[in-house]
């Protein structure tokens, strides 16, 4: 689903989406096709949903956005530290 369609179907909401088709150019991730996993009223609930889903499926490319955004380009940042495995 394209971002414009998601924003139209879920106005003024926080959405947890999975990138289905995405590309990178100059450290910018362009999300071309997405699937909505859940929508939320509250940003804290959205991040809780993200963390829960990411814990179950760590290899999936997940994002939380508010549908008031006009685009969903993401700047890529690479983590080079050590994470505690829980």
C-alpha positions as CSV (number, residue, x, y, z in Angstrom):
1,X,0.0,0.0,0.0
2,X,1.3,3.5,-0.8
3,X,1.7,6.1,2.0
4,X,-1.0,8.4,0.5
5,X,-3.5,5.5,0.7
6,X,-2.5,4.7,4.3
7,X,-2.9,8.4,5.3
8,X,-6.3,8.6,3.7
9,X,-7.5,5.3,5.4
10,X,-6.1,6.3,8.8
11,X,-6.5,10.1,9.2
12,X,-4.8,11.7,12.2
13,X,-3.5,8.3,13.6
14,X,-0.2,6.8,14.5
15,X,0.4,3.7,12.3
16,X,2.8,0.8,12.8
17,X,3.8,-0.3,9.3
18,X,6.0,-2.9,7.8
19,X,8.1,-2.0,4.7
20,X,7.2,-4.5,1.9
21,X,9.2,-2.8,-0.8
22,X,11.9,-0.2,0.0
23,X,15.1,1.2,-1.5
24,X,18.0,3.2,-0.3
25,X,19.7,6.2,-1.9
26,X,22.3,8.4,-0.3
27,X,21.4,7.0,3.2
28,X,17.7,7.8,2.7
29,X,15.3,4.8,2.9
30,X,12.4,5.3,0.5
31,X,9.4,3.2,1.5
32,X,7.6,2.3,-1.7
33,X,5.1,-0.3,-0.5
34,X,3.9,-0.9,3.1
35,X,1.5,-2.9,5.1
36,X,-0.3,-1.4,8.1
37,X,0.0,-3.7,11.1
38,X,-1.9,-1.5,13.6
39,X,-3.1,2.1,14.1
40,X,-3.2,4.0,17.4
41,X,-4.5,7.2,19.0
42,X,-1.5,7.6,21.3
43,X,2.2,7.7,20.4
44,X,3.2,5.8,23.6
45,X,0.8,2.9,22.6
46,X,2.3,3.0,19.1
47,X,5.8,2.6,20.4
48,X,4.8,-0.1,22.8
49,X,3.2,-1.9,19.8
50,X,6.4,-1.4,17.8
51,X,8.6,-2.9,20.6
52,X,6.3,-5.8,21.1
53,X,6.1,-6.7,17.4
54,X,9.8,-6.1,16.9
55,X,10.6,-8.5,19.7
56,X,8.5,-11.2,18.0
57,X,9.8,-10.5,14.5
58,X,13.2,-8.8,14.7
59,X,14.1,-9.2,11.0
60,X,11.0,-7.3,9.8
61,X,11.4,-3.6,8.7
62,X,9.0,-1.8,11.0
63,X,8.2,1.9,11.4
64,X,5.8,4.1,13.3
65,X,4.5,7.3,11.6
66,X,1.8,9.8,12.1
67,X,-0.5,10.1,9.1
68,X,-0.2,13.9,9.1
69,X,3.2,13.4,7.4
70,X,3.3,14.0,3.7
71,X,6.1,11.5,3.1
72,X,7.9,8.6,4.8
73,X,11.5,8.9,3.9
74,X,13.8,7.6,6.6
75,X,17.4,8.7,7.2
76,X,19.5,5.6,7.7
77,X,21.7,5.5,10.8
78,X,23.9,2.5,11.5
79,X,24.3,1.3,15.0
80,X,27.8,0.2,15.8
81,X,27.6,-0.3,19.6
82,X,26.9,-3.3,21.7
83,X,23.4,-4.3,22.7
84,X,22.4,-6.4,25.6
85,X,20.6,-9.5,24.4
86,X,17.5,-10.1,26.7
